[in-house]
């Protein structure tokens, strides 16, 4: 992919791996934040002159005729193709701060599929997920509308979001104050959540995340210690627990069921969160399941109310 600037215009070209007669296929052209395509775009290409053409051909030779990445209007690059999760995340970023940050709707499906480097079938599946999450609304005869009021929400507890990302989205600087692990026998409650026998050896991972160096989220993650294929390193413990399960146990969390329960912090919990005993906190109990519906992770999560405003998107069926 080549980024060529002529005057105030930004040209985005997808270079063919086999040039043949030397023709370049114009994939997308941005001018003043508007996308120009087809003959109109080709007209602007011709206005670029021989110097622009020479620069493109030189870059094409360096790139070996391969698509490297698409520059966005914000100056960042995204790469076409990839799995559904990466394209899903990329589309959200582009709607928030990238190419479509100021747009009211996404390009039509055929055009968007070409931009993202995926098939229209793949794109429709991803758009269906984005619509279920509330980020977009698809209307027949109108197009794919971007829901700015939903994109603007910094923290949503109806979507999976890593703690560090959640703290950052809330406008704070995240860090990990401590993380530690220990093996412990499963209590009756924990065994019931994970469908194990009471007394089964669990690995308990305790982590305290801070916002601006003040305690914000305390979490305890528990799973069957026999799932571990190798010793757990300190570095692995600092990563999200989902990454630990994937890398060490070869397990992927497909979905979770969470309960929001009322709780006031007392004793050790109040001390860890550095709040007065009796202070209300948001408490979430969560069980994560693999794709076959087997419980693999039980979590207790405690959130200090000073740092977040929690949002849930609910849609009429």
N, C-alpha and C positions, 0 to 999 in steps of 0.2 A: 504494500500500500504506500502510496506517495502522497505527501502533502505539498501542494504547490500554491504559492501566493502570487497573485498578479493584481497590483493596485490594492483595493480593499476587499477583493474577492478571495474566497477559499474554495479550492477545487479538491474534490475527493475522487480519486480514480481507482477502480479495480483493474489491475493490469492482467491481461490474459497471459497464461503460461505459454501458449503458442501464438506468437504474434502474426505469423504468416505474412500478410501484406503490411504489417506495421501499424494496424489500426488498434487503437486503445478503446476499450468499452467504458463509457462514462457511467459510473454507478450512481454517483450522487454529487450534487453541487449545491453549496450553501452560499447565499448572498444575503447579508443583513439578517441572518437568523431564519431565512425562508429557504425551503428546499426547492430546487429547480431541476426538472427532469426532461427527458425526451428531446425534441427538436429545440426547445427553448434553451435547455442546458447546453446542447451541442453548439448553438450559436455563440454562447459566451465562451465556449472552449476555443472556437475558431478565432475569437478576438484576442486570445492570449498570444498569438504570434509564434514565430519560429523559436524565439528564445525559451518560451515556456515548453514547447514541444521538445526542444533539445534537453531541457532540464529533466523532463519526465522520462525521456528515453535513457538518460544517464542514470537516473534513480532506478529505472526498471532493470537495467543491466546489473546494478549493485544488488538489487533485491532478488535477482534471479527469476523475475516474473511471478513471484509468489505474493499472495495477500498477507501482509504483515499485521496490519491493524487499521482501524478506522479512527482518525482524529475526531474528537467531538468539539463542539463550539466552545466548551470550557477549557480546551487544551489537553484534556486527558485522552488516552487511547483505549478503545475496547477491541477485542479480537473476535472475529466472526466464528460461528460454530460453538462447540462446547456442549456440555451436558445441560439438561433442562434446568437444574438448580443454578448453574452459573449464568445462563441466559436470563432466567427469572430475576436473579439479583442484579444483573447488568441493566435490565429494563427499568427496574426501580431506581437505580442510580441515575440513569439517563433522564428519567422523568423528574427526579428531584433536583439534580445539579448539572446535568449534562446537556445533550443535544436538544431534549424536549422540555427543558426547565421552564420555558416561557410559553409552551404550546398548550392549547386547549384539548387537543386530541392527538393520538398517534397516527402515523401514516397508514394507508390502506394495507391489508394483510400481505398482498403479493410484494409490495415494496418493502415492508418491514421484514419479511422473511429473507429477502435478498440482503438487506442491510445487516441482519444478524447472522447470516450464513447458515440458516437452517431451512428445513422444508416447511411448507404451509401447514401440514398436519402437525408437526412439532410445535409450530407457533401457536396454532389454535389451542392445543393442550395447555401451553404456558399461559395464554391469555385467559383461559377458563379459570386457572388457579388465581391469577391476578384479580379477576372479577369476583371470585368467591372471597378473596381477602379484602375487597372493597376499594382497591387502588384504581380500578377502571370500571367503566360501564359501557357495554356494547349495545348499540341501538341499530336495528335494521334500517338501512337507508340513510343513516347519519354517520356511523363510524364508531371508532373506539374513543370514548371520552375519558379524559384524565381527571380523576377526582382529587383536586388540589387540597380540599379540606381533610381528606384521609392521609394523603402523603405528608401533610404538615404535622401529623401527630408524632411526637418524639418517641413515646414509649407505649407499646401495646402488649398487653399480657395475653391476648388471644393468639399471638404469633410467637413462634420460637425465636428467641433473641439471646445472644450470649450476654452475660452480665457486663462485661467490659464495654460492649457495644451499647448496651442499655444506658450505662452511666454516661458514656460519651454523648449519646443522643440527647440526654437530659441537660447537656451543657456543662458537664463537669469533667475533670481530669481523672480517669480511672487508674487504679493500680491494685496490686494484690499485697495485702498486709502480711498474711501468713497462709500457708497451706501445709497440711500434715495428714498423714494416713496411719491407720492402725487396723489390725485384724481383730474382730470381735464376734462373739456368738450372736446369732439372730434372735431377737426377741420374738414373742408370739405375733405381735403386730407386724414387724418387719418380715417375718417368714410368710405371713399371710399375704402381704402385698406382693412378694416375689414368688409365691407358690413354692416355698421351700419348707423343709422341716425345721422346727424351732431348734436353735442351737447350731445350725449350719454356720460355718465360718464365713463371715462377710468381710470385705474390705470397706472401711469407712474413710472417706476423704472429706476433710474439713477445710473450708476455704473462707477467708474474709476478704471481700473486695471493698475498696475505699473510693470515695468521691472527694476530690480535693484533699486527700490524705485523712479524711474522716470516715469512720465505719459507715457503710451504706447497705451492704448485702452480706449476710452470713448464710452459708449453705453446707449441708451435710449430704453427701451422696453415698449410697450403699449398694453393693452388688456382690454376687457370689464370688468369693476369692478364688474358687477352683476354675473360673473362667480365664484367669490370667495365664498367658503362655510364657511369660518371661518376667523377671523382677521389674518393679516399677521404679523409674528414675525420678529424681526431684524435678527435672525439666518436664517430664510427662505429666506430673501432678499439677504443674502450673497451667498447663493447657486445659481447655474445656474438657469436662469428663467424657463428652461424646467422642472427642478425638482419642482419648485414652482407650475407650471401649473399641473403637474402630481399629486403632493401630495395634493394640496389644491382644485384644480378645477376638478380633475379626468379627465384631458385632456392630450393627448399625441400628440406631434408634429410629424407628419408622414413624411413630406417633406417641403421644403421651396423653394421659388423662390427669387433670389437675383439679384439686379442690382448694378454694379460698376459704380460710377459716379465721374466725376472730381470735386474737391472742394478745395478751399483754406480756411484756418482757419482764422476767423475774430472774433473780439469782445469777447463774453463770451467763445466761443469754444477755441480760442487761449489762453485765460487765464486759462481754465481748463487744457489744454494739456501743458501749460507752453512753448509755442513756439511763435515765432514772428508772428504778424499779416501778412497775406499774404503767409504763409508757406503752400505748398501743403500737403494734407493728402489723404489717401485712404478712400473713403466714400462708404459704402455699405448700401443700403436699402433692407430690407428682410421682406417677409411675410411668415409666417409658417402656414401650413394647417394640419388639422386632416386627418384621413384615408378616410373620406367621402368628402374631398375637401373643407371643410369649413375653412375660414381664422380665426385664433384664436390669432395671435400675429403679431404685426408690430414692427420692430426694425430699429433704426438708429445707425450705427456703424462707429466710426472714429478711424483710425489707424495711429499712428505716424510712418513715413517711416524709422526712424533710426534703428528700432529694428527687422524688418522682411524683408525677400525676399519671395514674394508670388509666389507660383507655381500652375499651372493648368495643369492637364493631359488631353490631347485631343487625341482621337483615331479615326482612319478612320473606318467608318462603312462599 
